[in-house]
Amino acid sequence: MFTVKMHRSGGDLILAAADKELLGRKLREGPLRLEVLPSFYQGEDADEEILLNRLSMCTIANLVGEKVVNVAIRAGYIDDGCLLTIEGVPHAQMAKM
């Protein structure tokens, strides 16, 4: 299960999506830090269909978690060579131009 939340910033529609079990985690590895803040990521519970719908709508996406990132890779939104991994958890960002 995923959690997805849409944010507006200026003309951008930003998707924050995470594997639900990662909410509240603070990931650290070397100089990399990522906090999976519920205030940013926690929104509606989502399955793959909802996640893909939100990815099609957004202009920017911030994705964290193996399941979320794998869906985005399979759908062609993310290149698997462009991932960060922090404490074994994949993180990807996307911007549509």
Summary of the structure (lengths in Angstrom):
residues: 97
radius of gyration: 12.3
end to end distance: 28.8
largest distance: 34.8
contacts: 282
relative contact order: 0.25
helix: 30%
strand: 43%
